[in-house]
């Protein structure tokens, strides 16, 4: 039987078993059972092997040679039913390693199986457990090549009123759509189970399903005494908990929480800093959703049930479309890092990089360091924060004739070029080394460190793919591969600085940042020598312009060639693009903010970074106004921009505004009890809870600031409870409309009073 590997877990019930989940070449669901003995390593010391044989849980002991740092050491590979039990018995006598590796991860590493691999299985086939095929493997091996299979994907969304599920919707990639509503919650959950079993998806997509949808579903199923068996093997919904969060697992189906992936791994690629389903869908899909407060949903539930069903179904359809958009990237990360889609879609950059190194270390006979214990991680956190990248304050104002450069994978290329790795740091006896600028750290050049060697492999693979793409040999798979490689490469520096990382090294992180600062400053100096005016520099990016009418493209290419000739190792400066206009925005203090600019490219497209238009806690009126003002200014229509602002101020002041335009939509980022200080989020969350409504992590709500006495937090009210005569016009003019617009127009010399029509001067005090 041939099948594509999608997921895995393990069981220690009768004997250690790894369970592999996937689909065969006909799209049928498959579970493969393969026996596998857990093990860990211990440094071989005199008499240890004999002592181990006397421990009843130890099944077998083997002697092996592995590298620990730069030296090869003798180890014992200790096989046992539960490695943690045996480890505790031996670690007082010697050092133990790789005891914390999950059994299925250990299995995949040893077998060199990667997610989305096609595997050939021979063994005894049996029926049952909710899968089309179940095989007890006698022999299993990897097959060459193969594309990702066509999967059955279903998206799910729920609606909650008064802490009860009143509606859910599903949409799958076979065209099935359904919204189900009922006042009988138990019947609703039973209907959900029936649809899961009948449609039998291989993958379930949600948007914040870990923290909201499945968390609520699980609690409400318990409250109703309902056996909500959504899995294929008949097991209940399971939450895999980690230090910071929990993830909903449905055995035999891959649950992808798109919010987790977007917020952890996609955030740097998005213009918006708001990761609601609406914002992300608008940016990635070109369409969004209706946004309703809890009060509006309650009214719809009572009197507009059909409209609410359409609203709920639209959320499922958006989640399904987003899954189709993002799944190739998730699969690419899985293939490269070796982590299953369920895991790779939820991991941080650093975790992905670390697991990639764990796999590569095993392949090369290198012992992976242990993760730190709690006290060790805490001690690491208490060290002085590492100084980050260099930032050159931008030249405030509107500029033209702009070229933008950036270092290609700055920190990864620094790590490779200067051989930055824990085992090459200040290595004794080394006579040939790299000295870190402004520090006493040295990295030996006499042999290549493990981390630089692995990062070089990633960079070379990515360069090869980009070369093919540039030559016109473009393929969607290759595009996603280079995305995955980029993420892994760029995560290495963060891994050095992560107190919980196996390869943590304060000195390596400090050195990487020091080299980065050195070379961006060198690039700025060289650009000045080449006749450019440096507008802005930040970590790995450089914005320049020519002060006259010379052809910026010709001079930029000459500068690029000269600069790259001076860079060491694999470091390389790229020409990112040319822009007709660029606007760099000052703060109220007059200093220019980091990453706060807007650019107009040669095709007329506008890119915005760091401004209110892409940030949280701003109403739609302020966001849309700022976007329009930016566009008009970049197009040279500043008088129109000024009039646009005056019109907006007038509408707010004279209450000719819809509440939805000034409502601020936001999302609770953590449980209510974790809000230690009083702010809008905690105040509204408590109001929701007092009213018997959901107020947990992931809850979305809209609020308006009412007129009256008290702090902003005290005057925050749910949008549905505020009328046109209730909102604080002074607050919205002075704290939303004017700041958003003035942030742009002050760079052109305007004063805040000029943004107001004659009769509205009373607002100029803000």
N, C-alpha and C positions, 0 to 999 in steps of 0.2 A: 504494500500500500504506500502511496505517495501522499504526503500532506505538508501543508505550509504551517510553520510554527508561529502562533500568535500570543500564547500565554502559557503560564506554568505555575504549579504550586507543588506541595509535597504532603505526604502523610507518614506518620510514624506509628500508626495503629498496630498492624500485625508485623510489618517489617518496613524498613525505610523504602519508600516509594516516591518517585517523582512523577507527577502527572503533567503531561504535555497536551495543550489544547490547540486546535486549529481547524482547518478545513482541508478536504482532499481535493484532487484535481477536478472533481465534479461539483465542488461547492458544498459537499456534505460535511456536517459537523463531526469532529473526530476527537477522541481522547485516547492518548497512548500512556500506558503504565510501564515504567521502567524502574527496576530495582537499583538502588544506589546506596552505598555505605557512607555515612557521614564520617568525616575525619578532620583533624587539625594537626598542627605541627608543634613540636617542642625541641629546643636545643638539646642535642645529645650530650648527656653528661654521664660520668662513670656510674654504672649500676642502675641507671634509669630504666633501661629496656627491661631488665629483669624485674624491677619493681612493678612496672606497668603490667606485666603478664599476670600478676597476682590480683589485679583489680578486675572484678567480675564483669563490669560493663565494657572492658576493653576486648575487642574481638580479634584484633591483629595489629602488629607493629612492624613498620618497614623503615630501614635506614635509607636516607636520601641526602644528596648534596645540593645546597641552594645558596645563592648569593644573598648576603645580608649586608646592605650597603655596598662597599667596594670589595668585601672579602667573601670567599666561599666558606661556608660553615657546614658542619654535619648536623643534620636534623633527624628526628624521628617523626614519621607520619603515623598518627595514632587513630585507628578506626574504632568507632564505638557508636552505640545507638543514639546517645545524646552527648555531643561533644562538650557542652557546657558543664555537665556533671563531672566528667573526667578531668576537664581543665582545672576545676576547682581543687581536685585531688593532687594535681602535679605542679600547679603554678607556684606554690611556695618553694619548690625545690629548683625550678628552672623557668626560663622564659618560654611562654606559649605564643603561637602566632596563628592568624587566620581562623580563629575559633568562632568569630562572630559572623562569618559568611553564611548567609541563608542557604539551606540545602539545595534549593532549585538553582540558585545562582552558582553555587559550587559545581553542580552537575553541568550546567551550560558552559562554564569556563573549561572544565576538564574535557568535555566532549567537543569543545570548539564549535558549539552550535550558537548561531546568532538569530535574533528575531527575524521573521520573514524568510528564513532558510526553508528550502524544500528538503524534506527528509524521507528516506526510503526505510520503511519499517517491515520487518518480518516477524511473525509471531502468531499467537493464538487469538482469534477474533471472537468476541462474545457480545451479547446484546445487553441493553439496559443502561441505566444511569442517565437517560435523557439525551444521549448522543446518537447520531445516525450510525456511528461505528466506534467500537471500543476495542483496543488491541493491547494484549499483554505482550510487550516486546521481548523477543529473543535476540534480535539483532537490529540495530538502528544506525544508519549512516547518512551523512550529508550528501545531497545531490548537487551537481554544478548548476550555477545560474538560476534562472527562473524569475518571473515577474510576480508582483504581489497579486494574490487572487482577488476575484470579485467577491466582496463580502456583503452580507445582509446587514445593513446599518439602520438602526432605528433611533430617533431622537425623542426625548421625553420632557414634558414640562408639567408642573402642577400649579394650581391656584388654591390659596388658603384663605378662609374667612373665619374669624373668631377661633383661630388655632386649630381648625379642622380642614381637612382636604375636601373641597367641594367640587373640584374639577381636575381632570388631567387630559393631556392631549399627546398623541404620538404621530410621527410622520416618518416613513421609511423610504429607502431609495428604490423601492419597487413601485412607488406611487400610492401606497396606502396612507390615508389620512383619516384621523378620527379624533374628535373631542368628546369626552364623556363627562357628564355632570350628574350629580345626585345629592340629595340631602341625607341619604343613607351612606355614611362613610364606609362601613364594612362592605356593603355591596359594591361600592366604587373600587375598593382595593381588590376585591375578588375579580372584578372586571379587568383590572390592570393585570393581574396574574394570568387570566385567561388569554389576553392579547399577547402577552410575552410568550406564552406557550404556543399559541397558534402561529404567530408571525416568526417566532424562533430566531431572533436576530443574533448574529455573531458578535456585533458590537453595539453598545448603547451609548449615545451621545447626550450629554446634558450641559447646561451652562450654570455652573456653581452647584452641581448635583452632590458633591461631597459634603458641602457645608449647609446646603438648604434642602433640595428636593428629596434626596434619599435619607437625609437625617430626619426630616419630617415624616416621610413615608414609614421609616422604621419605627418611630415613636408612636405614630397613629395606628400602625398595625398591632403593636403591643397593647395599646389602649383598647382596641376593639377585639382583642383576642383572635386576630386573623392570622392564619399561616400564609404569610406572603412569600411564596416560593418563586422568585423570579429567575433563579439560576437554572442551569441545565441538569445539575446532578442532584437536585432536590434539597440543597442546603439553603439555609436562610441568608438574607443579606448580611454581609460581614463588613465591619469597619476596621481597616488596618491602621492602627494608631502609630504616630511618630512623636517626636519631641514637640513639634509645633502644630500639628494638625492631624486629621484622620481622613482616610480615603475609602469610599464605598466600593466594595468588591462584590461582583456577581459571578460566582463560580461558573466557568465554562463560557462566559461572555466577557468581552473586553469593555469595561466602562471607561470612556474618555470624558473627563471633565474639562471642557474647553476653556472655562474661566481659569482653572489652575494653570493650563498651558500658556494662555495669553498673558496672564499677570506675572508669571515667573520667567517665561522664556521669550515671549514676543514683545514685551513692553518697549524695548529699545528700538524696535523697528516701526512702531506705530507713532503717528503724530499726536494722537490724543493721549492724555494721561488719565483718562477716565475709561475704565474697562467694563462698563455695563454692556449688556447684550446689544442695546440700541447703538451706542457709540462705536463699538467694535464692528458690528454688522454694517453700519454706514460707511466705515472706512474700508473694510475688506470686501464687502459685497455690493456696496452702492445703494443699499436700502436698509431701512431701520424698522422700528416698531413703534406702536403707540405707547406712550408712557402714562400710566395712571397711578394715582395714589391709592392707598388702602380704602379710603372713603369712597373714591370713585368706583373701585371694584365692588365694594359692598352694595352701592346703588345699582350697579349693573347686574349683580347677582340677584337682587330682588326684583328688578323690573326690566332688564335687558339681557336675559340669559343667552339668547342667540348671539348677541354682539360680544358678550364675554367669551363665548366658546370660540368665536373667530379670533379674538385677541389671544387666547391661550394657544390655539392651533398655530397662529403666526409665529409664536415663540418657538414651538417645536420645529417649524419649517425653517426658521432662521438658524437654529442650532444644527439642523441637518445640513443646511447649505454651508455653514461655517466648518462643520466637520469635513465636508468634501473639499473645502479650501485648504484646511490646515493638516489634514491627515497625511498627505505626502511628506510634509515636513516632519511630522511626528515619526513616521516610518523611517525616514532618512536618519533621524537621530538614533532610533533604535538599532538600525543596521550598523551604524558606525560605533556607537557606544557599547553595544551588546546588551543594553537594558530593554526589557520588554515594553511594548507600547504603554501599558498601564503605568509602568514606573517612569519611563522617559518623559511622558507627558506631564508628570507632576514634579519632577526633580528640579533642583536649582542648577544653574550653570556649573557651580563647583562640584556638585554631586555627580553630574554626568561626566565631567572631566576625571574625577577620582575613580569612578567605576571603569572608565576606559583604561586608566593606568593599572588598575587591579587585574584586568583581563590580560593586558600586555605583559605585566610582570610575570604572571603565571606562565605565559607562552615562552618567556625567556629564562625561566628558572630563577626568578628573583622573588624573594620573600616580601610581600606587601607589609608595610608598617601597620600596627594595630591602631584603631581609632582611639582617641584619648578618653580616659575616664573623666567623670564629671569634674573632679577637683583640678585635674590637669587642664581641661578646657577652660575652666573658670580663671585659672592663673594666666592663661594665654590672653583671655579677654581683658585682663587688667593691665596689660602692657600699654605703653603710650601708642595711640593710634598712628598708623603708618601715614606719612605724608604722601598725598596723592599726586596727580598729574599737574603740570604747570599750566596756568591760565594767564594769558596776556589780556589785560583789559581791552575791550573793543573800542574802536574809534566811533563814538556815538554819532548817529545821524544817518542820512540817506546817501548812499554811495552807488557808483556805477562802474562798469568795466571791471567786473570782479572775477577772479579765479579762485577756486577752492582746491586745496591739496589735503590729503591725509596719508598717514603712514599705514602701509598695508600690514594689518595684524601687528600693531606696535609691540605690545607686551610679549606675544609669542615669538616674534622675530628677535626681540631683545634676549629672551631666554635662550634661544638657539644660538645667536651670534656670540653671546658671552658665556655660554655653557653653565647657565644658572641652575643648580640642582643641589639638594641637601648634601649629597655625598661628595660634591666637588667644592663645597664651601670651606675655605681655609684648610684645605687638605694638607696634612703634614708631609713633608718631604718633597712637595711639588715645587719645581723651580721655574716653571713657565705658567704664568697666571694672568688673568684679567683683573685690574684694580677698578673698583666701583667709584665713580665720581663723588667726591665729598664724604666718602666713608672708608673705613679700614677693611671692609670685606674684600676677599680675594676668591676667585673661582679658577680652579686648576684647568689648564688647557691641554694637559698631556693625554687625556682620554675623555671621551664623550660621556656626560652624565646621562642617567636613565631618563629623567624628565625631558631634557633638551632633545634626546634622540627620538622620543615618542612625539614630541611637538613637531620636530622636523618632518617626520613621516606624514603628519597631518597636513602641514603646510605644502609639502611636495605633492600630495594627492590633490589638494585643492587647486594648486597651480596648474596641474595637469588637466583637471576638469575645466578650469577657466580658459585654458588655452584652446581646448576643443570647442567650447562655447563661442569663443571669439572667432574661431575659424568657420563658424556657421554650423557646426555639428551639434546643434542645440537639441536637447531632449529634456522633458520635464523631470525625469529621474535624475539626470545629472545636475539640473538646477537645484533640486532638493538636497542632493549629496553635498554640493558645495556649501549650501546653507548649514547643514549639520556639521561639516568640518570646521566652518568658521566659528560656530558656537563652541565646539570643543576646544579649539585652539585658544580662543579669547578667554575661556574660563580658567585657564591654568594659573594665571597670575592671581585671580580671586581665590583659587584653591590654596595657594601658598599662604594667603592671609586669613583663611578661615580657621578659627580656633578648633573646630570639630573635625578638621581634615586629617587624613592619614599622613599626607605629605606636607603638612603644615611646616612653614619655615618663615619666621619673622624676617630673618636676614635676606632670604631669597625674595620675598615680597618687597622689602625695603630697597633692595638692589635693583629690581626690575623697574620700580617707580623712579629711582634716581637716574637710571639710563634713559628712561622715557623723557624725563624733564630735560636732561642734557641735550637730547637730539631735537626736540621740538624748539628749544631755544636756539640751537644751531641753525635750524631751518629758517627761523625768523630773522636771524642775523644775515644769513646768506641771501634771503629774499631782498633785504634792504640793500645789500651790495649790488644786486641785480636790477635795482631801480624801482622795486615795488614798494608800496606803502602797506605795511602789515596792519590789517584792520582788526584782526582777532585771532587768537590762538588758544586752543583748549585741548590739552592732553595729547591728542594725536592728529588734530585738525588745524589747518592754517588757511585763513581767508586773506587774500591780498587784492590790491587794485593798482593800476597804473595811474599816476597823477596827471597824465596828459592823454592825448588821443591816439597814442600808439596802439598797434594791434595786440591786445592782451594775450590772444591765443599763441601768437608767434613767440613772444617773450616768455610766456609761461612754460612752453615746451622746452625752450633753451635752458631755463632755470632748472626744470625737472631733471634734465640730462646732467647738468653740472652737479646738482645736489646728490643725485644717486651715485655719481662717481666717487663721492666722498664718504658714503655710508659704508659701515663695516658689515661683514657677514652676509646674512640674508635680509638685512634691513632694506626697505625700499619705500620711496615716497611715490604716491599715486596722484595723478591729476583727476580729481573727482568730477569737476565740471565748471562751466562758465555761467555767469548770471548777469542779466542786464542791469538789475538793481538789487540793492541790499539795504535793509533797514536794521540798524543796531540800536537797541532800546535802553535808555537810561532809567535807573530807579529814581524814586522821589528825592533821594539824597544827592542825586547828580552823578553818582557812580554808575557804571554800566554793569548790568547783571550778567552772570555766567549763563550761557545757553539761552539768550533771549534775543531772538532775531527773526527776520522774515526775508525771504529771497524770492525774486521773480526770475525764472529761467528764460531761456531763449524762445521757448514755445508758449510762454505766457502763464505757466503753472506757478502757483505760489506755495512755498514751503514755510511753515511756521514752527518755531521751536520755543518752548518755555513760556509762552504768553498765556493770558487768561483764556484765549480762544481754544486752548487744548488742555486746560487744567480743570481740576475739581472745584467745587464750591463757588461757581459763578453761574448766574442765571442765563437762560438762553438769550435773552435780550442783550446782555453785555457781551456774551461770546459772539453772537452773530454781528453785533455792531462793530466789535473790534476786527473781525474778519473782513467786513466791508470797508472799514477805514483803512486797513492795511492794503487791501487791493487797490483802492482809489489812490492812495499815496504812492504806491509803487508804480502805478500807471500815470503819475504826474497830475492827478486831479484832486489836489489838496483842498481847493475851495468846495468841491462837491462833498469831500469828506467832512469838512467843517459843518456844512449844512445838514448832513446826515445825522451828525451828533446832536445838533440843536433840535432837530425834529424829534429825536428819541427822548431827549430831556423834557421837551414840551409834553410829549405823550404821557410820560410818567408823572410829571408834576400836575397835569390836568386830569389824571386818572382815566385816560383814554387807552388803557392797556388791558390785555387779558391776563388773568392771574397766572395762567400757564407760562406766559413769557417771563415773569419775574420769579416763578417758583424755582427753587434750587433742588435738583435731584441728586441724591447721594446714596451711599450704601454703607451699612455698618461693617466695619473691617474686622471687628472682633466681638466676642460675647460682651453683653452689657456689663457684667461684673468686672471686666478688665479695664473699663474706663475709670481711671483714678481721679481725673479732674473734670470739673464741670465745663461742658462745651455743648454746641448745638446737637452733636450726635448723641451724647448721653441724655440730654434733656428730652429730645424727641423719642429716643428709645424707651425711656421710662414712661412717657405718655402712652406710647403704643402698648407697653406691658400692662399698665394700669387699666387700659381699655380692653384687655384680654386679647390683644392682637400679637402676631409674631414679632419678636424684637431681638432675634439672634443674629449671629454673624451671617452676612450676605443679604440681610433684609434691605430692600430698596424703598426709599420714601422721598417725598417732596415736601419742602417747607418754605414758608414765607415769613419775612420779618414784619411784625405788626407795629403800628405806632403806639406810643405810650412810654411809661417809665420803665427803668430796669435795663439790664445788660442785653446785648444781642441774643445771648443764649436764653434769657428769660422771655424775650419777645418772639422767639422762634415758635411757629405754629404750623401744624400740618396744613398743606395747601388747600385742602377741601374745606377747611373751617375758616377760611379768610375770604372776605368779599372785597370788592373794588374800593370801598370806603375805609377798609381796615388797614391796608398796608402802609408802611412808613415810606412815603415818597422821598423824604429827605435822605433816609438811609440809602434808598436805591439810586438816587441821583449822585450822592456824594461817595458812596462806597462800592457801587457797581458800574454805573454808566460813565461817570466822569473819569474814574481811574483807568478803566479799560481803554477809553478813547484818548485820554491825555497821555497815557503811556506812549502812544504813537506820535501824537501831534506835537508834543513838547520838543521832539527832536527837530522839528521844522521851525522852532522859535515861537510857537503859540503859547499864550498864557491861558490858564484855566478859565478865566472870566470870558474869554473869547468863544468858548464852547457853549456859552449860554445865550439864549435870546434875550432881548432887552428887558422884558418883564420878569425874567427869572434870575436876576442878579442875587437874590437872597440865597441861592444855593452856592454862591462862589466862596463861602467861608470854608467849604470842605477842602 
